[in-house]
């Protein structure tokens, strides 16, 4: 058995989190290597383990990406997270509606620009989509996306330049969510490994707000409501898939006194190991590398 850690072509062997994980496996005398997913598909054998860790850009050609995963499945390769989780998690327009009755979610509308011929058509479709929403500012992004790809801010009553870019990418399905001003205080992420909540992060990704370093928060500092939301989602996973994901990051935003789920990150979640206290990092790596 060999453990492969899939990384982005330009950053193979350069991402600290990938290195931490590889070295932990090596310390247990388990062969481990960081490669691109394309290289891994060629080299893997049955019962090898592939961990999707820093595969930035998979969303740019998600059909090819899913084809690579199918090739791994045909070879009886163990995937982290499992194939069922990846297929479920790839499209926000499909998985978020499943969680509406489980936790508070940022209201999410689905819009398609397939029939649009002009930027005015795009603008009209957005207006129809959000006509019953009292908010003024919205965030628009592809249903299949990562790392802030094609993420725009749209304001009612304004001339929004983003409609031109949206028209250029009308083959994609998009979601529209109300903008939450609390984003300037950071998103709050809760990270679990093997179904156990380990820690939280206050994150400033810099997509629609200022980018800053993330801030580690211990379990005792995570608000009870977020802990409850996370536990509810883990129970949902157990009921739906019959087993829990190996790695999971849940991203929330504060809205008044409530917290709303923005996204579930199961495909290649940054776990922010570089911000953890040494003892917690050691513990998390040990838990993650249990085969």
N, C-alpha and C positions, 0 to 999 in steps of 0.2 A: 504494500500500500504506500502511495505517495500523496502528499498534500500539495496541491497547486494553488497559488494565490494569484487571482487574475487582476491585472493592473492595466492602466492606460499606456499605450505604446511609448509616448514621450517620457513617461515617468516610471518605467519599470525599475525597481530597485532603489527608487529615490523617495518614496512616500514612507514617512516614519512609521505609520500604523501598519503598513504591509511588512516592514522590516521587523517590527515588534512581534508580529504573529508568526512570521517565518522562523525567527530565532527561537521562539518558544517551542515550536514543534521540533526544531533541531536539537534543543536542549533535552528533549524527551527521546532522542535517538529516532525520530520519525523524519524520513526524508521529506524535504519541503523546498519549493522553488517558486520564485515570482516570475511570471511570464505574462504575455498578452493572452487574451482569451483565444485568439486565432491559433497561436502556437500551442496552447494547451489542448485544444480540440484535436490537433494532430498527434500529440504525444500520449494522451491519457490512455489508461487501460482500465478494465473492469475493476470496480471497488476502490479506485483512486478517489480522492476527495478534491473537489474544486470549490474554492471560496471566492465569490465575486466581491472584490473589496474596493478597487479604485478604477472601475471600468467607465470612467467619464466619457460621455459621448455615445453610449449605447442607444440613446433615444433618437439620434440622428438617422439611424437606419435600424429601427427596432425590429423589422421583419427579418433582417439578416441576423440580428442578435438572437431572436427567438429560434431561428434556424440552427444557430450554434448550440443553443441549449438542447434542442431536439437531438442533435448529433451526440451530445454528452449522454442524454437519456438512453439512446440506442446502444451506447457502449456500457450501460449499467454503471455509470459514474455517480457518485454521491455528490449532490449539489448543496451548497450552503448559500442562501436558504434553499429549501427543497423546491423542485420545479413548480409544484402547485402554488406555492406562495409567490413565486416570481410572476407566473401568469396572472394571478389575481391582482398583484400590486402594480402592474405596469400601466394601467389606465385609470387615472383619477376619476374620470366620468363614470366609471363602472363600480369601483370599489367604495368610493365615498358614500353613495346612496345606501349601501348595505349597512353603514354604521350610524345612520341617522337616528335610529331608535336605541342605539347603544350609548352614545356620548353626544355632547354638544359639538356641532360642526359648523365651521364658517359656512353660511348659506352658499350653495354652489349651484350655478346654472350652467347648462350645456348649450353651446351654440355651434352651428356649422355654417361655414361660408361657401360651401360647395357651389351654390347657385349664384353667388355674387359675381357681377361683371364689372362693377365700379366700386370705388371707395365709398360712395354714397350708399350703395347697396349694403356694404359691410356695416356702416354706421347705422343704417336702418335696422339691420338684424340685431345689433347690440341693443338698440333702444327698445325694440320689441321684447327682447329677453329680460331686460331689467325694469320694464315699465311699472311693475307693481312693487318694486323695492324702493323704500324711502331714502336709502343712502345716496350720496352724491358722487363719491369716488369709488372706483372699482379696480380690481386687478384682473387682467386677462392673461392666460397662459395656455399652452397646449395641454390637452388631456394626457398626452404621453410626453413627458419632459423631465429635465433635471437641470440643476445648476443655473437656474434663472433663464434658461433658453427661451427666447421669444416671450418674455414676460413684460407686460405693459401696464401702465396706469391710465385709466380712462375716466374722464370727468363729465358728468351730465352738463349739457349746455355749452360745452367748449368745442372748439375745433381740435379734434384729437388726431395728431399726426400718425398715431399708431395704426389707423385704419389702412394706410397705404401698405405697411408691412404685413398686416393681417391678410390683405388681398393677395399679396405675393405668396402667402402660405395657405391659401384657401383649401388646399387638399387635406389639411389637418383639422381635427376636431379640437375645439377650445372650451375651456371652462372660464366662467366669470364669477368672481367672489368680491363682496364688499371690502374695501380697504379699511383696515383697522389702524387708527393713529398710534395705538399702543405698540406697533411694530418698532417704533423708535426706542422702546425700552427693551427690545430684543424678543426673539422667539424663545420659548422654553421647551426644551426637548427632554424626554425621559427615555433612558436607554435600558434595555433588558437583554440579558444573555441567558439562553436556555430557559426562558420563561421567568427568570428572576430579575426583579427591578434592582439595578445596581447603582445608578446615580442619575443626575440630571445635568443639563447644560443650558445656560443662557447664551443664545447665539445671535450674532449680528451678521447675517450672510451678505448684506450689502447689495441686494438685488433691487429693492425699492426703498431702502433706507440706508443710513450710513453704515459702512462696514467697520467693525471693531473686533478685537480679540474675544473669543468665547470665555465664559466664566463658569467654572465648575461649581456645582451645588450638590451637597451630600443628600442622601435620602431624607434625613431629618429636616432638611431645608425645603424639600419639595412640598408645595401646598397639598393639603389632604385631598382637595377636589381633583387635582391632577393624578394623585396616586389612585384615587377611586376610578377615574377615567381609564387609566392604564390597566388596572386590574380587570375592568369590564371588557376592554379590548382583548386582553389575553384570554379571558374566558370565552369570548366570541371565537378567537382563533382555535381554541381547544375543541369547541363544539363543531366548528365548520371543517377543520382539517384533521381532527383527531390527534394532533400533536402540536407542540408549540414551535415557533421559529427559533433558530439558533441565535440569530442576532436581529434586533428590532430597535428602531428609533421612532418615537412618536413626537411630532412637532405640533406645539400648541401656541396660540396667541391669546393674550388677555383682552377681554372685551368687557369693560366695566368691572363688575364683581365676578364675572364668569370667565372661564377659559374655553376656547374653541379649538377643536382639532383642525389643523391645516392639512397635514399630510401624514401618511404612514410610509416609513422608509424601510423596505425589506430587501431591495435589490442590491444596493451597494452602499449601505449607510455608513457615513463617516461617524465613527464612534468617539472621536475626540480623545483618544487615549493620551495624546501628548499633553493634555491639561490635567491629567489625574495625579493625585498623590501617589508616590511610589508603591506603597503597600497595596492600595486599591488597584493600581495598574497590574501588579503581579497577580493579585487574586483574579481579576477579570481575564487575564491571559490564560491562567490555569483553567478557568471555567470554559473559556472559548475553545481551548485546544484539547478538550476531552473528546476522544474519538470513539 
